[in-house]
Amino acid sequence: MSILRVLHLVGSAVDDFYCDLSRLYAQGCLDNTANPERYEFHIAYITPDRKWRFPTDLSNDSIALATPLSISEAIQAIVNLKVDVMVPQMFCVPGMTQYRALFDLLRIPYVGNTAELMALVADKAKTKAVVAAVGVVVPLGEVLRKGDRPSIEFPIVIKPMNGDNSIGVSLVHTVEDFDAAFQRALSHTDEVLVETFIPLGREVRCGIVVNEGELVCLPLEEYALNANTRPIRSYADKLKQNEAGNLDFAAKESTHSWIVDPTDPITEGVWEMARKAHLALGCRHYSLFDFRIDPQGNPWFLEAGLYCSFAESSVISAMVEASGTPLEIFFDRMLQDVLNVHG
């Protein structure tokens, strides 16, 4: 079997936070999937000044030593590398859309969902509209801009329209608390999604992988929440700064999140909703969805997160391993699926 030349697309054209987030996940992928007998890994690293670098690894020293290139120079470098497949590791909106589209133009296949679909799901309201049209149950919501007021009843959840990792998300119980939370969300985006708060029963994520054309639902991951003290997930539940001041994952102990037994009564209902959402959106390779389970056991779609970094701490990776498939086999299968389609 020939060695695959794999390019990891890392960094951000937006800011240092997204650069650090991308590097964190990409490093996890490199650590957990490296196999010199199977792959030849290369890294393309984009910084907020939109310069490209091709470091030998993701250490600060290697990135600093790499020559900054313009996009035209970077394209030539990528052509010279003759990569077989690209693994997208960028989480900013341009990274998930424009930079993926560049590889479509270069006719270099990549793992994961298309640039067009990533542009759609970056808009939470449009995503909800698409899945609701096929019967997926979603909370009542509306899009607000500066100067607008909500028309739905409190309590409400306020979210930046295109944010991730719960940045700028707030639960607001009264109209008196609305303005401050609204301004926090507006500091991240010009449009804000306001939704009816679904009382807490449970909160889970559902992953799907496509295996030989079949949608395979993975074991759910559940998060530890408390109706009184922690009714929604926050940024602190997902990311933190480590002692060196670098971005790191929040704790993944079993007290914070855990894999749900597939025989749990909520599983089938969530799987059904997730399949509908996957097909309605036109996902490929894999998908990931957040669901709120109300006290009566009914699943409500919250949002889509259509990415997988293949780091051990990535949610889909954890679900795949819980299903009995080692991460390295899952990674290789995804690459082979891409190459079989484009080969």
Phi and psi in degrees as GROMACS dihedral restraints (atoms count N, CA, C in turn):
[ dihedral_restraints ]
;  ai    aj    ak    al  type     phi  dphi    fc
    3     4     5     6     1   -73.2    20    10
    4     5     6     7     1   155.0    20    10
    6     7     8     9     1   -77.1    20    10
    7     8     9    10     1   132.1    20    10
    9    10    11    12     1   -88.1    20    10
   10    11    12    13     1   134.8    20    10
   12    13    14    15     1   -93.0    20    10
   13    14    15    16     1   110.0    20    10
   15    16    17    18     1  -113.0    20    10
   16    17    18    19     1   126.0    20    10
   18    19    20    21     1  -103.1    20    10
   19    20    21    22     1   124.3    20    10
   21    22    23    24     1   -95.5    20    10
   22    23    24    25     1   121.1    20    10
   24    25    26    27     1   -94.8    20    10
   25    26    27    28     1   111.6    20    10
   27    28    29    30     1  -128.7    20    10
   28    29    30    31     1   157.1    20    10
   30    31    32    33     1   108.2    20    10
   31    32    33    34     1  -157.6    20    10
   33    34    35    36     1  -160.3    20    10
   34    35    36    37     1   142.4    20    10
   36    37    38    39     1   -92.8    20    10
   37    38    39    40     1     7.1    20    10
   39    40    41    42     1  -107.1    20    10
   40    41    42    43     1   -60.7    20    10
   42    43    44    45     1  -159.6    20    10
   43    44    45    46     1   174.2    20    10
   45    46    47    48     1   -67.7    20    10
   46    47    48    49     1   -31.8    20    10
   48    49    50    51     1   -58.5    20    10
   49    50    51    52     1   -50.2    20    10
   51    52    53    54     1   -68.9    20    10
   52    53    54    55     1   -30.8    20    10
   54    55    56    57     1   -59.5    20    10
   55    56    57    58     1   -48.8    20    10
   57    58    59    60     1   -65.3    20    10
   58    59    60    61     1   -40.0    20    10
   60    61    62    63     1   -62.3    20    10
   61    62    63    64     1   -46.4    20    10
   63    64    65    66     1   -62.0    20    10
   64    65    66    67     1   -44.7    20    10
   66    67    68    69     1   -64.5    20    10
   67    68    69    70     1   -36.9    20    10
   69    70    71    72     1   -60.4    20    10
   70    71    72    73     1   -50.1    20    10
   72    73    74    75     1   -69.8    20    10
   73    74    75    76     1   -41.8    20    10
   75    76    77    78     1   -63.0    20    10
   76    77    78    79     1   -39.0    20    10
   78    79    80    81     1   -61.6    20    10
   79    80    81    82     1   -40.1    20    10
   81    82    83    84     1   -61.1    20    10
   82    83    84    85     1   -39.6    20    10
   84    85    86    87     1   -65.1    20    10
   85    86    87    88     1   -47.3    20    10
   87    88    89    90     1   -60.0    20    10
   88    89    90    91     1   -40.7    20    10
   90    91    92    93     1   -65.6    20    10
   91    92    93    94     1   -37.1    20    10
   93    94    95    96     1   -97.0    20    10
   94    95    96    97     1   -10.6    20    10
   96    97    98    99     1  -122.3    20    10
   97    98    99   100     1    -0.5    20    10
   99   100   101   102     1   -59.2    20    10
  100   101   102   103     1   129.1    20    10
  102   103   104   105     1  -154.4    20    10
  103   104   105   106     1    89.6    20    10
  105   106   107   108     1   -60.1    20    10
  106   107   108   109     1   -19.5    20    10
  108   109   110   111     1   -80.2    20    10
  109   110   111   112     1   -12.5    20    10
  111   112   113   114     1  -117.8    20    10
  112   113   114   115     1   -36.6    20    10
  114   115   116   117     1  -130.3    20    10
  115   116   117   118     1   151.4    20    10
  117   118   119   120     1  -117.5    20    10
  118   119   120   121     1   105.1    20    10
  120   121   122   123     1   -86.5    20    10
  121   122   123   124     1   139.2    20    10
  123   124   125   126     1  -130.1    20    10
  124   125   126   127     1   155.7    20    10
  126   127   128   129     1  -125.3    20    10
  127   128   129   130     1   129.7    20    10
  129   130   131   132     1  -111.5    20    10
  130   131   132   133     1   121.6    20    10
  132   133   134   135     1  -118.3    20    10
  133   134   135   136     1   120.6    20    10
  135   136   137   138     1  -105.5    20    10
  136   137   138   139     1   137.7    20    10
  138   139   140   141     1  -112.9    20    10
  139   140   141   142     1   166.0    20    10
  141   142   143   144     1   -59.5    20    10
  142   143   144   145     1   -18.2    20    10
  144   145   146   147     1   -81.7    20    10
  145   146   147   148     1     5.0    20    10
  147   148   149   150     1    67.5    20    10
  148   149   150   151     1    19.1    20    10
  150   151   152   153     1   -83.4    20    10
  151   152   153   154     1   150.1    20    10
  153   154   155   156     1  -107.6    20    10
  154   155   156   157     1   143.5    20    10
  156   157   158   159     1  -135.1    20    10
  157   158   159   160     1   154.0    20    10
  159   160   161   162     1  -125.4    20    10
  160   161   162   163     1    71.7    20    10
  162   163   164   165     1   -71.6    20    10
  163   164   165   166     1   159.7    20    10
  165   166   167   168     1   -77.2    20    10
  166   167   168   169     1   -22.9    20    10
  168   169   170   171     1  -154.3    20    10
  169   170   171   172     1  -176.0    20    10
  171   172   173   174     1  -100.5    20    10
  172   173   174   175     1    18.6    20    10
  174   175   176   177     1   -71.9    20    10
  175   176   177   178     1   155.8    20    10
  177   178   179   180     1   -58.5    20    10
  178   179   180   181     1   -38.9    20    10
  180   181   182   183     1   -64.9    20    10
  181   182   183   184     1   -44.4    20    10
  183   184   185   186     1   -65.4    20    10
  184   185   186   187     1   -40.4    20    10
  186   187   188   189     1   -64.5    20    10
  187   188   189   190     1   -41.9    20    10
  189   190   191   192     1   -65.5    20    10
  190   191   192   193     1   -33.0    20    10
  192   193   194   195     1   -80.5    20    10
  193   194   195   196     1   -19.0    20    10
  195   196   197   198     1   -72.5    20    10
  196   197   198   199     1   140.3    20    10
  198   199   200   201     1   -72.2    20    10
  199   200   201   202     1   126.5    20    10
  201   202   203   204     1   -71.7    20    10
  202   203   204   205     1   133.8    20    10
  204   205   206   207     1  -123.7    20    10
  205   206   207   208     1   150.9    20    10
  207   208   209   210     1   -73.9    20    10
  208   209   210   211     1   169.4    20    10
  210   211   212   213     1   -63.4    20    10
  211   212   213   214     1   -37.7    20    10
  213   214   215   216     1   -66.1    20    10
  214   215   216   217     1   -39.5    20    10
  216   217   218   219     1   -67.0    20    10
  217   218   219   220     1   -37.8    20    10
  219   220   221   222     1   -66.5    20    10
  220   221   222   223     1   -40.2    20    10
  222   223   224   225     1   -60.2    20    10
  223   224   225   226     1   -42.8    20    10
  225   226   227   228     1   -63.7    20    10
  226   227   228   229     1   -38.9    20    10
  228   229   230   231     1   -63.8    20    10
  229   230   231   232     1   -39.8    20    10
  231   232   233   234     1   -66.6    20    10
  232   233   234   235     1   -43.0    20    10
  234   235   236   237     1   -59.0    20    10
  235   236   237   238     1   -42.3    20    10
  237   238   239   240     1   -65.5    20    10
  238   239   240   241     1   -30.5    20    10
  240   241   242   243     1   -69.8    20    10
  241   242   243   244     1   -24.7    20    10
  243   244   245   246     1    53.9    20    10
  244   245   246   247     1    50.4    20    10
  246   247   248   249     1   -71.0    20    10
  247   248   249   250     1   150.2    20    10
  249   250   251   252     1   -87.9    20    10
  250   251   252   253     1   -34.3    20    10
  252   253   254   255     1  -156.6    20    10
  253   254   255   256     1   151.3    20    10
  255   256   257   258     1  -115.0    20    10
  256   257   258   259     1   141.7    20    10
  258   259   260   261     1  -111.6    20    10
  259   260   261   262     1   110.7    20    10
  261   262   263   264     1   -76.0    20    10
  262   263   264   265     1   128.2    20    10
  264   265   266   267     1  -125.7    20    10
  265   266   267   268     1    17.5    20    10
  267   268   269   270     1   -97.9    20    10
  268   269   270   271     1   138.3    20    10
  270   271   272   273     1  -117.7    20    10
  271   272   273   274     1    -4.6    20    10
  273   274   275   276     1   -75.3    20    10
  274   275   276   277     1   160.4    20    10
  276   277   278   279     1   -59.5    20    10
  277   278   279   280     1   -47.5    20    10
  279   280   281   282     1   -59.0    20    10
  280   281   282   283     1   -36.9    20    10
  282   283   284   285     1   -65.3    20    10
  283   284   285   286     1   -36.9    20    10
  285   286   287   288     1   -81.6    20    10
  286   287   288   289     1   -14.3    20    10
  288   289   290   291     1  -120.2    20    10
  289   290   291   292     1   -73.2    20    10
  291   292   293   294     1   -61.1    20    10
  292   293   294   295     1   -41.7    20    10
  294   295   296   297     1   -73.8    20    10
  295   296   297   298     1   -32.2    20    10
  297   298   299   300     1   -66.2    20    10
  298   299   300   301     1   -41.5    20    10
  300   301   302   303     1   -61.0    20    10
  301   302   303   304     1   -33.7    20    10
  303   304   305   306     1   -58.3    20    10
  304   305   306   307     1   -40.5    20    10
  306   307   308   309     1   -72.7    20    10
  307   308   309   310     1   -26.5    20    10
  309   310   311   312     1   -61.7    20    10
  310   311   312   313     1   -44.2    20    10
  312   313   314   315     1   -64.8    20    10
  313   314   315   316     1   -34.9    20    10
  315   316   317   318     1   -80.2    20    10
  316   317   318   319     1    -4.4    20    10
  318   319   320   321     1    58.8    20    10
  319   320   321   322     1    36.9    20    10
  321   322   323   324     1  -105.9    20    10
  322   323   324   325     1   116.0    20    10
  324   325   326   327     1   -69.1    20    10
  325   326   327   328     1   152.8    20    10
  327   328   329   330     1  -139.8    20    10
  328   329   330   331     1   154.8    20    10
  330   331   332   333     1   -76.7    20    10
  331   332   333   334     1   142.0    20    10
  333   334   335   336     1   103.3    20    10
  334   335   336   337     1  -171.7    20    10
  336   337   338   339     1   -82.0    20    10
  337   338   339   340     1   158.7    20    10
  339   340   341   342     1   -70.8    20    10
  340   341   342   343     1   161.6    20    10
  342   343   344   345     1   -59.4    20    10
  343   344   345   346     1   -39.1    20    10
  345   346   347   348     1   -63.6    20    10
  346   347   348   349     1   -42.6    20    10
  348   349   350   351     1   -70.1    20    10
  349   350   351   352     1   -38.6    20    10
  351   352   353   354     1   -63.8    20    10
  352   353   354   355     1   -33.4    20    10
  354   355   356   357     1   -65.8    20    10
  355   356   357   358     1   -38.6    20    10
  357   358   359   360     1   -65.3    20    10
  358   359   360   361     1   -50.3    20    10
  360   361   362   363     1   -74.5    20    10
  361   362   363   364     1   -11.8    20    10
  363   364   365   366     1   -65.5    20    10
  364   365   366   367     1   -20.2    20    10
  366   367   368   369     1  -100.6    20    10
  367   368   369   370     1   104.5    20    10
  369   370   371   372     1   -61.9    20    10
  370   371   372   373     1   -36.4    20    10
  372   373   374   375     1   -67.6    20    10
  373   374   375   376     1   -42.9    20    10
  375   376   377   378     1   -65.5    20    10
  376   377   378   379     1   -39.1    20    10
  378   379   380   381     1   -60.4    20    10
  379   380   381   382     1   -45.9    20    10
  381   382   383   384     1   -60.4    20    10
  382   383   384   385     1   -40.5    20    10
  384   385   386   387     1   -63.4    20    10
  385   386   387   388     1   -40.8    20    10
  387   388   389   390     1   -65.1    20    10
  388   389   390   391     1   -47.6    20    10
  390   391   392   393     1   -73.7    20    10
  391   392   393   394     1   -32.2    20    10
  393   394   395   396     1   -64.0    20    10
  394   395   396   397     1   -30.9    20    10
  396   397   398   399     1   -65.7    20    10
  397   398   399   400     1   -19.7    20    10
  399   400   401   402     1  -107.5    20    10
  400   401   402   403     1    15.2    20    10
  402   403   404   405     1    97.9    20    10
  403   404   405   406     1     5.9    20    10
  405   406   407   408     1   -75.6    20    10
  406   407   408   409     1   131.2    20    10
  408   409   410   411     1   -81.3    20    10
  409   410   411   412     1   126.5    20    10
  411   412   413   414     1  -126.8    20    10
  412   413   414   415     1   153.2    20    10
  414   415   416   417     1   -68.0    20    10
  415   416   417   418     1   150.7    20    10
  417   418   419   420     1   -61.9    20    10
  418   419   420   421     1   135.7    20    10
  420   421   422   423     1  -153.2    20    10
  421   422   423   424     1   169.8    20    10
  423   424   425   426     1  -152.9    20    10
  424   425   426   427     1   155.0    20    10
  426   427   428   429     1   -98.2    20    10
  427   428   429   430     1   127.8    20    10
  429   430   431   432     1  -119.3    20    10
  430   431   432   433     1   150.3    20    10
  432   433   434   435     1  -124.3    20    10
  433   434   435   436     1   175.3    20    10
  435   436   437   438     1   -52.0    20    10
  436   437   438   439     1   129.5    20    10
  438   439   440   441     1    93.8    20    10
  439   440   441   442     1   -13.6    20    10
  441   442   443   444     1   -80.1    20    10
  442   443   444   445     1   161.1    20    10
  444   445   446   447     1  -127.0    20    10
  445   446   447   448     1   147.3    20    10
  447   448   449   450     1   -73.2    20    10
  448   449   450   451     1   145.9    20    10
  450   451   452   453     1  -106.0    20    10
  451   452   453   454     1   -11.4    20    10
  453   454   455   456     1   -86.5    20    10
  454   455   456   457     1   157.8    20    10
  456   457   458   459     1   -74.7    20    10
  457   458   459   460     1   147.2    20    10
  459   460   461   462     1   -78.5    20    10
  460   461   462   463     1   154.2    20    10
  462   463   464   465     1   -75.4    20    10
  463   464   465   466     1   153.7    20    10
  465   466   467   468     1  -134.1    20    10
  466   467   468   469     1   158.8    20    10
  468   469   470   471     1  -110.8    20    10
  469   470   471   472     1   130.1    20    10
  471   472   473   474     1  -108.7    20    10
  472   473   474   475     1   128.9    20    10
  474   475   476   477     1  -134.4    20    10
  475   476   477   478     1   135.4    20    10
  477   478   479   480     1   -57.6    20    10
  478   479   480   481     1   140.6    20    10
  480   481   482   483     1   -59.8    20    10
  481   482   483   484     1   -39.3    20    10
  483   484   485   486     1  -122.0    20    10
  484   485   486   487     1    30.0    20    10
  486   487   488   489     1   -91.5    20    10
  487   488   489   490     1   161.4    20    10
  489   490   491   492     1  -131.3    20    10
  490   491   492   493     1   171.5    20    10
  492   493   494   495     1    58.9    20    10
  493   494   495   496     1    27.2    20    10
  495   496   497   498     1    62.6    20    10
  496   497   498   499     1    21.1    20    10
  498   499   500   501     1   -68.1    20    10
  499   500   501   502     1   126.7    20    10
  501   502   503   504     1    76.8    20    10
  502   503   504   505     1     9.3    20    10
  504   505   506   507     1   -88.2    20    10
  505   506   507   508     1   136.0    20    10
  507   508   509   510     1  -140.3    20    10
  508   509   510   511     1   145.7    20    10
  510   511   512   513     1   -99.2    20    10
  511   512   513   514     1   123.6    20    10
  513   514   515   516     1  -119.9    20    10
  514   515   516   517     1   122.8    20    10
  516   517   518   519     1   -92.6    20    10
  517   518   519   520     1   -28.1    20    10
  519   520   521   522     1  -134.4    20    10
  520   521   522   523     1   158.8    20    10
  522   523   524   525     1   -64.2    20    10
  523   524   525   526     1   -27.5    20    10
  525   526   527   528     1   -66.1    20    10
  526   527   528   529     1   -27.8    20    10
  528   529   530   531     1   -93.1    20    10
  529   530   531   532     1    -1.2    20    10
  531   532   533   534     1   -67.5    20    10
  532   533   534   535     1   -48.0    20    10
  534   535   536   537     1   -58.3    20    10
  535   536   537   538     1   -45.2    20    10
  537   538   539   540     1   -64.4    20    10
  538   539   540   541     1   -43.3    20    10
  540   541   542   543     1   -67.5    20    10
  541   542   543   544     1   -37.7    20    10
  543   544   545   546     1   -63.6    20    10
  544   545   546   547     1   -42.4    20    10
  546   547   548   549     1   -66.3    20    10
  547   548   549   550     1   -35.3    20    10
  549   550   551   552     1   -62.3    20    10
  550   551   552   553     1   -43.5    20    10
  552   553   554   555     1   -66.9    20    10
  553   554   555   556     1   -40.8    20    10
  555   556   557   558     1   -66.4    20    10
  556   557   558   559     1   -20.4    20    10
  558   559   560   561     1   -70.2    20    10
  559   560   561   562     1   -13.2    20    10
  561   562   563   564     1  -106.5    20    10
  562   563   564   565     1   -19.4    20    10
  564   565   566   567     1  -162.2    20    10
  565   566   567   568     1   158.5    20    10
  567   568   569   570     1   -81.8    20    10
  568   569   570   571     1   -20.0    20    10
  570   571   572   573     1  -120.9    20    10
  571   572   573   574     1   143.7    20    10
  573   574   575   576     1  -128.7    20    10
  574   575   576   577     1   135.4    20    10
  576   577   578   579     1   -94.4    20    10
  577   578   579   580     1   126.0    20    10
  579   580   581   582     1  -113.2    20    10
  580   581   582   583     1   126.6    20    10
  582   583   584   585     1  -128.2    20    10
  583   584   585   586     1   151.7    20    10
  585   586   587   588     1   -61.0    20    10
  586   587   588   589     1   132.6    20    10
  588   589   590   591     1   -73.7    20    10
  589   590   591   592     1   125.1    20    10
  591   592   593   594     1   -91.3    20    10
  592   593   594   595     1   119.2    20    10
  594   595   596   597     1   -53.4    20    10
  595   596   597   598     1   145.4    20    10
  597   598   599   600     1   -77.1    20    10
  598   599   600   601     1   125.6    20    10
  600   601   602   603     1  -110.5    20    10
  601   602   603   604     1   -63.5    20    10
  603   604   605   606     1  -150.9    20    10
  604   605   606   607     1   167.0    20    10
  606   607   608   609     1  -137.9    20    10
  607   608   609   610     1   130.0    20    10
  609   610   611   612     1  -137.1    20    10
  610   611   612   613     1   162.4    20    10
  612   613   614   615     1  -118.4    20    10
  613   614   615   616     1   145.1    20    10
  615   616   617   618     1  -125.6    20    10
  616   617   618   619     1   124.6    20    10
  618   619   620   621     1  -106.8    20    10
  619   620   621   622     1   148.4    20    10
  621   622   623   624     1  -129.2    20    10
  622   623   624   625     1   137.0    20    10
  624   625   626   627     1  -120.6    20    10
  625   626   627   628     1   149.2    20    10
  627   628   629   630     1   -99.6    20    10
  628   629   630   631     1   118.4    20    10
  630   631   632   633     1  -121.6    20    10
  631   632   633   634     1   107.9    20    10
  633   634   635   636     1    54.1    20    10
  634   635   636   637     1    43.3    20    10
  636   637   638   639     1    84.2    20    10
  637   638   639   640     1    -5.7    20    10
  639   640   641   642     1  -100.0    20    10
  640   641   642   643     1   137.0    20    10
  642   643   644   645     1   -79.7    20    10
  643   644   645   646     1   118.7    20    10
  645   646   647   648     1  -111.0    20    10
  646   647   648   649     1   112.9    20    10
  648   649   650   651     1   -79.4    20    10
  649   650   651   652     1   134.3    20    10
  651   652   653   654     1   -95.5    20    10
  652   653   654   655     1   161.4    20    10
  654   655   656   657     1   -55.9    20    10
  655   656   657   658     1   139.2    20    10
  657   658   659   660     1   -70.4    20    10
  658   659   660   661     1   152.1    20    10
  660   661   662   663     1  -111.1    20    10
  661   662   663   664     1   129.9    20    10
  663   664   665   666     1  -110.0    20    10
  664   665   666   667     1   148.3    20    10
  666   667   668   669     1  -113.2    20    10
  667   668   669   670     1   142.7    20    10
  669   670   671   672     1   -78.8    20    10
  670   671   672   673     1   109.6    20    10
  672   673   674   675     1  -126.3    20    10
  673   674   675   676     1   165.7    20    10
  675   676   677   678     1  -138.2    20    10
  676   677   678   679     1   128.0    20    10
  678   679   680   681     1   -58.0    20    10
  679   680   681   682     1   -27.0    20    10
  681   682   683   684     1   -98.6    20    10
  682   683   684   685     1   -41.1    20    10
  684   685   686   687     1  -102.6    20    10
  685   686   687   688     1   -26.4    20    10
  687   688   689   690     1  -149.6    20    10
  688   689   690   691     1    74.3    20    10
  690   691   692   693     1   -75.4    20    10
  691   692   693   694     1   -19.6    20    10
  693   694   695   696     1  -134.5    20    10
  694   695   696   697     1   160.5    20    10
  696   697   698   699     1   -78.7    20    10
  697   698   699   700     1   145.6    20    10
  699   700   701   702     1  -119.9    20    10
  700   701   702   703     1   172.8    20    10
  702   703   704   705     1   -56.3    20    10
  703   704   705   706     1   -38.9    20    10
  705   706   707   708     1   -66.1    20    10
  706   707   708   709     1   -20.5    20    10
  708   709   710   711     1   -74.9    20    10
  709   710   711   712     1   -14.6    20    10
  711   712   713   714     1  -114.7    20    10
  712   713   714   715     1   -43.3    20    10
  714   715   716   717     1  -134.3    20    10
  715   716   717   718     1   159.0    20    10
  717   718   719   720     1  -155.5    20    10
  718   719   720   721     1   172.6    20    10
  720   721   722   723     1  -100.1    20    10
  721   722   723   724     1   136.1    20    10
  723   724   725   726     1   -85.8    20    10
  724   725   726   727     1  -176.7    20    10
  726   727   728   729     1   -63.2    20    10
  727   728   729   730     1   -25.4    20    10
  729   730   731   732     1   -84.3    20    10
  730   731   732   733     1    -2.1    20    10
  732   733   734   735     1    87.3    20    10
  733   734   735   736     1     6.6    20    10
  735   736   737   738     1   -93.7    20    10
  736   737   738   739     1   157.1    20    10
  738   739   740   741     1   -67.6    20    10
  739   740   741   742     1   139.6    20    10
  741   742   743   744     1  -146.8    20    10
  742   743   744   745     1   167.2    20    10
  744   745   746   747     1   -76.6    20    10
  745   746   747   748     1   143.6    20    10
  747   748   749   750     1   -68.2    20    10
  748   749   750   751     1   165.9    20    10
  750   751   752   753     1   -57.8    20    10
  751   752   753   754     1   141.2    20    10
  753   754   755   756     1  -114.6    20    10
  754   755   756   757     1    26.0    20    10
  756   757   758   759     1   -63.5    20    10
  757   758   759   760     1   161.5    20    10
  759   760   761   762     1   -64.3    20    10
  760   761   762   763     1   -15.8    20    10
  762   763   764   765     1   -79.1    20    10
  763   764   765   766     1   -14.5    20    10
  765   766   767   768     1  -100.6    20    10
  766   767   768   769     1   -39.7    20    10
  768   769   770   771     1  -155.0    20    10
  769   770   771   772     1   156.7    20    10
  771   772   773   774     1  -158.0    20    10
  772   773   774   775     1   160.6    20    10
  774   775   776   777     1   -82.9    20    10
  775   776   777   778     1   133.0    20    10
  777   778   779   780     1   -83.3    20    10
  778   779   780   781     1   136.6    20    10
  780   781   782   783     1   -59.0    20    10
  781   782   783   784     1   126.8    20    10
  783   784   785   786     1   -58.3    20    10
  784   785   786   787     1   -17.7    20    10
  786   787   788   789     1   -84.1    20    10
  787   788   789   790     1    -2.9    20    10
  789   790   791   792     1   -58.7    20    10
  790   791   792   793     1   137.1    20    10
  792   793   794   795     1   -58.1    20    10
  793   794   795   796     1   -24.0    20    10
  795   796   797   798     1   -78.2    20    10
  796   797   798   799     1   -17.4    20    10
  798   799   800   801     1   -61.4    20    10
  799   800   801   802     1   -51.6    20    10
  801   802   803   804     1   -60.4    20    10
  802   803   804   805     1   -40.9    20    10
  804   805   806   807     1   -64.4    20    10
  805   806   807   808     1   -41.3    20    10
  807   808   809   810     1   -67.2    20    10
  808   809   810   811     1   -43.6    20    10
  810   811   812   813     1   -58.1    20    10
  811   812   813   814     1   -42.1    20    10
  813   814   815   816     1   -61.3    20    10
  814   815   816   817     1   -45.7    20    10
  816   817   818   819     1   -64.3    20    10
  817   818   819   820     1   -40.3    20    10
  819   820   821   822     1   -65.5    20    10
  820   821   822   823     1   -40.7    20    10
  822   823   824   825     1   -60.7    20    10
  823   824   825   826     1   -44.7    20    10
  825   826   827   828     1   -60.6    20    10
  826   827   828   829     1   -44.0    20    10
  828   829   830   831     1   -64.8    20    10
  829   830   831   832     1   -43.9    20    10
  831   832   833   834     1   -57.7    20    10
  832   833   834   835     1   -47.7    20    10
  834   835   836   837     1   -71.0    20    10
  835   836   837   838     1   -39.3    20    10
  837   838   839   840     1   -63.9    20    10
  838   839   840   841     1   -37.8    20    10
  840   841   842   843     1   -81.1    20    10
  841   842   843   844     1   -18.1    20    10
  843   844   845   846     1    77.3    20    10
  844   845   846   847     1    39.3    20    10
  846   847   848   849     1   -69.2    20    10
  847   848   849   850     1   155.8    20    10
  849   850   851   852     1  -133.9    20    10
  850   851   852   853     1   152.3    20    10
  852   853   854   855     1    70.2    20    10
  853   854   855   856     1   -54.2    20    10
  855   856   857   858     1  -163.2    20    10
  856   857   858   859     1   166.2    20    10
  858   859   860   861     1  -153.8    20    10
  859   860   861   862     1   162.8    20    10
  861   862   863   864     1  -148.6    20    10
  862   863   864   865     1   130.5    20    10
  864   865   866   867     1  -134.8    20    10
  865   866   867   868     1   144.1    20    10
  867   868   869   870     1   -98.3    20    10
  868   869   870   871     1   136.7    20    10
  870   871   872   873     1  -131.8    20    10
  871   872   873   874     1   140.5    20    10
  873   874   875   876     1  -100.4    20    10
  874   875   876   877     1   132.1    20    10
  876   877   878   879     1  -105.4    20    10
  877   878   879   880     1   118.2    20    10
  879   880   881   882     1   -76.0    20    10
  880   881   882   883     1   171.0    20    10
  882   883   884   885     1   -59.3    20    10
  883   884   885   886     1   -19.9    20    10
  885   886   887   888     1   -88.0    20    10
  886   887   888   889     1    -1.7    20    10
  888   889   890   891     1    90.7    20    10
  889   890   891   892     1    11.0    20    10
  891   892   893   894     1   -89.5    20    10
  892   893   894   895     1   132.4    20    10
  894   895   896   897     1   -83.2    20    10
  895   896   897   898     1   138.2    20    10
  897   898   899   900     1  -123.2    20    10
  898   899   900   901     1   127.5    20    10
  900   901   902   903     1   -70.0    20    10
  901   902   903   904     1   130.4    20    10
  903   904   905   906     1  -104.0    20    10
  904   905   906   907     1   -53.2    20    10
  906   907   908   909     1  -168.9    20    10
  907   908   909   910     1   168.8    20    10
  909   910   911   912     1  -109.0    20    10
  910   911   912   913     1   140.6    20    10
  912   913   914   915     1  -128.8    20    10
  913   914   915   916     1    85.2    20    10
  915   916   917   918     1   -87.6    20    10
  916   917   918   919     1    62.3    20    10
  918   919   920   921     1  -147.3    20    10
  919   920   921   922     1   154.7    20    10
  921   922   923   924     1  -147.7    20    10
  922   923   924   925     1   123.8    20    10
  924   925   926   927     1   -89.0    20    10
  925   926   927   928     1   -14.4    20    10
  927   928   929   930     1    67.4    20    10
  928   929   930   931     1    14.7    20    10
  930   931   932   933     1   -76.0    20    10
  931   932   933   934     1   154.0    20    10
  933   934   935   936     1   -61.4    20    10
  934   935   936   937     1   -31.5    20    10
  936   937   938   939     1   -85.4    20    10
  937   938   939   940     1    -5.9    20    10
  939   940   941   942     1   -65.9    20    10
  940   941   942   943     1   141.3    20    10
  942   943   944   945     1   -61.0    20    10
  943   944   945   946     1   -47.8    20    10
  945   946   947   948     1   -62.8    20    10
  946   947   948   949     1   -38.2    20    10
  948   949   950   951     1   -58.8    20    10
  949   950   951   952     1   -45.2    20    10
  951   952   953   954     1   -63.9    20    10
  952   953   954   955     1   -39.6    20    10
  954   955   956   957     1   -66.0    20    10
  955   956   957   958     1   -42.0    20    10
  957   958   959   960     1   -62.2    20    10
  958   959   960   961     1   -45.2    20    10
  960   961   962   963     1   -64.5    20    10
  961   962   963   964     1   -36.1    20    10
  963   964   965   966     1   -65.8    20    10
  964   965   966   967     1   -26.2    20    10
  966   967   968   969     1   -80.0    20    10
  967   968   969   970     1    -7.3    20    10
  969   970   971   972     1   106.6    20    10
  970   971   972   973     1     2.6    20    10
  972   973   974   975     1  -103.3    20    10
  973   974   975   976     1   120.2    20    10
  975   976   977   978     1   -61.5    20    10
  976   977   978   979     1   149.3    20    10
  978   979   980   981     1   -57.9    20    10
  979   980   981   982     1   -42.0    20    10
  981   982   983   984     1   -65.4    20    10
  982   983   984   985     1   -32.5    20    10
  984   985   986   987     1   -71.5    20    10
  985   986   987   988     1   -41.6    20    10
  987   988   989   990     1   -60.4    20    10
  988   989   990   991     1   -46.3    20    10
  990   991   992   993     1   -59.4    20    10
  991   992   993   994     1   -48.0    20    10
  993   994   995   996     1   -64.8    20    10
  994   995   996   997     1   -38.6    20    10
  996   997   998   999     1   -62.9    20    10
  997   998   999  1000     1   -41.7    20    10
  999  1000  1001  1002     1   -63.2    20    10
 1000  1001  1002  1003     1   -43.5    20    10
 1002  1003  1004  1005     1   -62.3    20    10
 1003  1004  1005  1006     1   -43.1    20    10
 1005  1006  1007  1008     1   -66.0    20    10
 1006  1007  1008  1009     1   -37.2    20    10
 1008  1009  1010  1011     1   -61.8    20    10
 1009  1010  1011  1012     1   -42.4    20    10
 1011  1012  1013  1014     1   -62.7    20    10
 1012  1013  1014  1015     1   -46.5    20    10
 1014  1015  1016  1017     1   -69.8    20    10
 1015  1016  1017  1018     1   -32.4    20    10
 1017  1018  1019  1020     1   -65.0    20    10
 1018  1019  1020  1021     1   -35.3    20    10
 1020  1021  1022  1023     1   -74.0    20    10
 1021  1022  1023  1024     1   -41.2    20    10
 1023  1024  1025  1026     1   -95.8    20    10
 1024  1025  1026  1027     1    -8.8    20    10
